[in-house]
Amino acid sequence: MAGHHPHLPASAGTGTAPEHPGEFWEQPELRAASRERHYGRLLRAYRVLQDPPLQQAQLAGWLGITQSQLSRIERAITPVHDLAKLDRWSRLLHVPAHLLWFELSSDHPATPSPRAILDEPNQDEPEQGEGDDVRRRELLLKARSAAAIAGGALLLADTPWQRLMHSVDQGRPVDAATIQLLQDRTAELHDTEHSVPPREVLDSLMTHRATLTTLVDNAQTDATRIPLIVMIGETESLLACLHVDLGRANEATNALRAALTAAKQTGDRALAARALGIWGSLADTRNDVGPAVRLFQQAEDHVPGNSAPATRSWIAARAAEELSRSGDETAALRALERAFIAFDFARPRTERAWTGCFTANRLASLTVSTYSILNHPGTTAAADFLLTSLSPTNNKARAIALTELSIVAVRTRDFDRAHALIDSAIDATVRTGTGIAKQRLFTLASTLTTSGAPGTLRDRILSGLRR
């Protein structure tokens, strides 16, 4: 299996874990588990990436737990949060610090990522030791106690928000709390994009990107630098989505190039897949079906196996849609099957910042679109299910879904239903500025003159979108 290490140190066959080379820890499965902050998935990835794969019993023996306990930990929906256990297991397995999301104990020295992202800091400069960390915490506690005695005026002086401000304005080194705050903010912006018009998100997103870019220069280790660069790539990919919706192809292309650069720098294959998928959507807005199909196929190649299942499901479903437009029914249905298989393993809310809104309804919407283009016999049943399941809060997905349902109604010559759906589709599209929905409604309007539909339906679409 690619990426595995068949020649393990002698300790692999004993009661202690081997020390793997740095490239072992950079494999996508381990990095994905780290991003999800799920130690059980990290343990499973650690096992299966050995060559041959490590048995649960042996890994459990190294960790000092039973095989059944390890099995539950690997499969658990709620990850282990006991820091004492996580720290001990990390030391036993020699997990490098840059893959961990919690503070390491003194006898687990930080191991920086071997990837050269930006210029390395001066290696001659001494690193801060554990004694310094203890002293800093003692001073912090004393400062907070003094603030409490003084009436609490300074109790918030060292919050993550304050540390973020100091990092931006005064060059304070970026710490783990600041990284977490920024990751939360990145995810919030992705969530907002699905319910707010693009122009209302754009300024906040560009400010966020500028903050991340500034902080990269303050990050002193790969443990903080790499997450910052990943977030820059995530932010650039979201900017590209907004520019696609706004019809700004050049700006979208520039943002996608920046996202791919960040993906290459960090080895983040899911981020690369995300950028290629958006590039495919950009080709779709130009009705360039062939390039769109190729881009989605390239994106799928970047997330093979069990990596990034929510991302892989979205890409496969979009590939199915484009393949159906190209007339390749067999390939389209196979891609759709891959999308459903991947979705069975997906946890969209926790996988990545961009997957939070890739719900079962969004997958159903893409299924309806694919079925409709193929004139599949299951189109009506899928459309009826989707109509009863639409979320009232995910406005962008709702706009796309209502548009797809309107197209299905016209194609099946159910014009009464089309009239009932069109107004809702237009309203959701205009409120959210959803470029994909707008483009497909315009395309629908252009076909209505030959579909036998009443002329008023075409007029309603055109006047509604131009208001």
Residue, then its C-alpha position, 0 to 999 in steps of 0.5 A: m500500500a502506497g505510503h506504508h513503511p514495510h521496514l519497521p524498527a525492531s521494537a515493532g515486534t515487541g511491547t513498545a511502539p516503533e519510532h516512525p520517520g517524519e514522512f509517516w506522520e504526514q500521510p493524509e489519513l493521519r492529518a485528517a484525524s488530527r484536523e478532526r481532533h478524534y484520537g480514535r481515528l488517529l489510532r486507526a489510521y496509525r494501525v492501518l498505515q503500517d505494512p502489514p497493518l497492525q492488529q488491534a491487539q498489539l496496539a492495545g498492548w502498547l497502550g495498556i488497554t484491552q482490544s475491545q476498549l481500543s475498538r470502541i475508541e476507534r469507532a466512537i462518535t464522541p472522541v476521548h477527551d481525557l488529556a492524561k490518557l491522550d498525552r500518555w498514548s501520544r508519548l508511547l506512540h511517539v506522535p509528533a506534537h504538530l499532529l496534536w491539538f492539546e498541550l504536551s507534557s514536559d517529557h513529550p518534546a515538540t517535533p516539528s513537521p518535516r515539510a518546509i512551508l515557509d522560511e524556518p526560524n533561526q535554528d540557533e535560537p534556544e527554544q522556550g523550555e518547560g520551566d519557562d512555560v511553568r513560570r509564564r503560567e504562574l505569572l498569568l495566575k498571579a496577574r489574574s488574582a491581582a485583577a480579581i482583587a482590583g475588581g476584575a477590571l483585567l480579568l479578560a486581559d489574556t483571553p484568546w481574543q486579546r492574544l489574537m489582537h496582540s499577535v496581529d498588532q504586536g507580533r506576539p507568537v501565535d499559540a494553540a488557543t489563537i489557532q482554535l479561535l481562527q479555525d472557529r472563525t473560518a468555519e463560521l464564515h463558511d456557514t455564513e456563506h450558505s445563508v447570506p448574499p456573497r457581497e455581505v460576506l466578502d469584506s469579512l472574508m478578506t479581513h480574515r484572510a489578511t489576519l491569517t497572512t499577518l499571523v503566518d509571519n508570527a508563527q514560530t513552529d510548524a505546529t502553528r504555521i501549517p494550520l494558518i496556511v491551511m486556513i488561508g487556503e480554506t479562506e481563498s477557496l471560499l473567496a473563489c466560491l463567492h466570486v463564482d456566485l458574483g460572476r467574477a471569473n478572474e478573481a475566482t481563478n486567482a483565489l483558486r490558484a492561491a488555495l492550490t498553492a496552500a494545499k501544495q505547501t501543506g500537503d493537504r490533498a482534501l484542500a486541493a480537491r476542494a479547490l479543483g472542485i470549485w474550479g469545476s463549478l466555475a467551468d460549469t457556469r461557462n457551460d464548459v462541460g468537458p473541462a468541468v468533468r476533467l476537473f472533478q475527476q482530478a479532484e476525486d483523485h486527490v481524496p482516494g480511499n477513506s480520506a475526507p469522505a464528505t469532500r469526496s462525496w460532494i465531488a463525486a456527486r458534482a462529477a455525476e451531474e457534469l457527466s450526465r450533462s455530457g451524456d455519459e449515463t453509465a459514468a454519471l450513475r457510477a459517480l453518484e454511487r461513489a457519492f452515496i458510499a462516501f457519504d455513509f462514512a462522512r461526518p460533514r459537521t466535523e470533517r472540514a470547514w467547507t463540509g458543514c452544509f453538505t447535508a443529505n439534502r444537498l446530496a439529494s439535490l445533486t441526485v435530483s439534478t443528475y436524474s433529471i438530466l438523464n430522464h431517470p425513472g427515479t426523478t419524481a420520487a427523489a424530487d418529492f423526497l427533497l421537497t419535504s426535506l428542505s431546510p428553511t435555514n440553509n438558504k443557498a442549498r434551498a435556492i439550488a434545490l428549488t431550482e432543480l425541482s423547478i427544472v424537473a417539473v418543466r422537463t416532466r411537463d408538470f407546469d402547475r408544479a413548476h409555477a408553484l416552485i418558480d417563485s420560491a426558487i427565484d426568491a431564494t436565489v435573489r436573496t442569497g445571490t447563488g450563482i449556480a441557481k441563477q445560471r440554471l434558472f436563466t438556462l431554464a428560461s431559455t429552454l421554455t420557448t421550445s418546451g411548450a410551457p406557458g410564456t408567462l413562466r419564462d417571463r416570471i423567471l427573467s423579471g424575477l432574476r433581474r429585479 
